[in-house]
Structure formats: C-alpha cells, structure tokens
Amino acid sequence: MLRQALLSVSRSDKVKNLVETAPVTRTLVHRFVAGERAFDAVRAAEHLGTQGLYASIDHLGEDTRDPGQARATRDAYVELLRRLDDAGLAGRAEVSVKLSAIGRHLPDGADVALDHARAICEAAKTAGTTVTLDMEDHTTTDATLAVLHLLRADYPWVGAVLQAYLRRTEADCRDLAAPGSRVRLCKGAYDEPASVAFTDRADVDRNYVRCLKILMAGPGYPMAATHDPRLIELTGMLAARNRREPGTYEYQMLYGVRPAEQTRLAAQGERVRVYVPYGDQWYGYLMRRLAERPANMTFFLRSLATKK
C-alpha cells in the first residue's frame, strides 16, 4: 500500500511543488542531490576533490520512452564529461549511466542504448576518465551485462554493477572477476521477488561477503559500495589479506550519506568514490527510490538526522 502511494505521489505535480518548496524536503534534496545543472555536478566533484574524494556522477533519469529524451541524456553526459575535462577533474570523476535513461525501452532499444553508451564512452575516453553502467531491477541484468561485454571490446575500463541481494550475483562475480574488470558491488535497493533475490537482510549481508571475497581475491578492480560499518571494516581486512595496496580497490558511498566516514577513510589513504546524482528529474528519482523499497524511507530520514 505504501509503495503504491509513493508511486502515485511521484506523478503528482501538486505534491512535487509542495516538496520543492517545503524547507524540510528542500533540505533532503540538497543533501542527496548535487543540483539540477551540469555546473552543480562539476562543483560537487570539485568540492569532493578538495577532501581527497573521487566522484561517480549520475545524470538523473530512467525508463525513458521518448527518443528525443534519450538523445538529450546522451548529450548531457557528453557535455558533462567535457566540463569535467575542462575543469581538470577527469582524473577524479567518472560517470554512471542507466541504460534505461538512454533508450533501452525504446523500439530497437538494445541497439539505441548501445549506440548512445558508445558515444558516452568515447567522450569519457577523450576526457581521460571512465564510465560505469548502473544496474536496475533483475529483469534488466542480462541485457545490461550483454551491453557491458560489447562495450568492453573497445573500452575495457567500463565498470559493472552487481547487486548482492540477487541470488545469481555470486556467479556473476566469478564471471566478472577478470584482469582490469571494474565491478561495483552494492546490496541493491529494488523490491525484488524471493524467487530471484534474498529478502532477509542477514542473507543479503552474507551474500555480500561471499561476493566481496571473490572480487577482492581476483585480479580485477573491486568497488565496495556500502555504508555498513561492518562491511567497510571487512573490505579493509580482505584488502590486507589479499595484499592489495590502496588504489587497487575502492570504497563507494552515496552523496550526502556518512560524509564524515568518507573523509576518514580518505585521510587514511583509501580511495573513496562518492555517487553524485544531479538533474531536474530529482523528484521522481527520490520518490521511486522510496517506492522500490519503502524501508528506504527510514534510511533517508535517519541520514538526515546524522552526518556521521
């Protein structure tokens, strides 16, 4: 019931206007979203850089059904990458891309999304940085990995995202734990059926550990995306056990979530990358994140109450 209510609210212009103007929700948006313009994202990446942090920037938008919007999103990424290069930030900031934002759901969407992704990767190559393909719900996993493999033929540095709550992910980690393979491991935030995903939090955590062990022991480049103190500590332990030097793996966290922990790790010489969303579709982004898993609402509200 709560999920349906949140999805309904995400389509309401009246509620959107209220959210945009209410002081409490403005604070929420500003905490978790860098802004609406490429300038805002570049400024956020620049600020993170002064703290020794790296960035992965996401131009908000997904489930695009309009060809013009898919092209506009592609162009927005190309422009963002140019701006990062001009600002001298390409060495510290990459981009994260959802294939549904660049046309996967259009007719011939697989080809459209691949073409747009190639254009973004070429812009990243020119700038001297990288691209990570975001993962969406479980129905898109195979298609996303298929695009990943095609892109890596020309851009071997394209990163993948795997979600520990999916039962298949341990096997996917083994497949992707290859030399030079950049893999972001997160827990996952979509509301998935028990037939394909672990639904108990403890089971998700255990699978995250199994997957992280595979990635840290392999020859690739693991990216541990978590705010969980236990998993952060475990990442350091596994790095030491596998004799990994800082810079051969990294921690990843969300913009506005546990910033003190981000800077603490960076001060210890660890590489920490912050996931920075921006764009004018922030309202739908936040509401859909809550709708996909209503427990996220508690997470966001708790995050507002503390900056630890």
C-alpha angles and dihedrals in degrees: 000000000000091000092054091046092053092048090051091050090051088064096046116103090192093057090041090057090049092050091048094053104035111101095223095051092042086057089051093051095046090049096054105025123057094214141278102281136065086242089062092051093048091048090051091050090049091051092048089051091058086060094050092257131134127217141219108195124208121196100214120242138090143173090043113187098175121082091211092054091049090053091046090053091050090050092047090057092047090051092046091052091050090051092049090051092048090050092051091243101116090101091059104032133056131170133249118212133195110210091214088062092059100047113287092136094051123098104283084013096160091060094040094051092046092051092049091045090052090053090051092047091050090052089049091050091051091049093046099243141099144254130223121201109225117224121230131186121334094263089068099047099095093043092049093049090048090056089045092057092048093050094047090062087074102016107036091177095067107126129228131211122216125187118220095208091068115091091221096056099091089060091045089053091055090050094049099040092101133132111290093004112143111208126178111204116201133162096242131240107213124108100248131177119256089242090073105019141047108248099188114085093223091053091051090051092049091051090048089056093049091049094045091052090055093049096044092049093047131082095252133091111267120205110196106205107192143116092198109119092213093053092044089055091045091052090058092047093050091048090054093044091052092042093241117167120219107273094041089084135011146207119237129199138168124266108266096013118113095338091170090058090048092056092041091058092044090051088056090058097261122138109242122183121196121211104228118192121193139164142090093280093072094117095060090041094057095042094048091050088055092044094050089059116005090199085074088073090069089048094053094045091048090049090055090055094055138032094194 
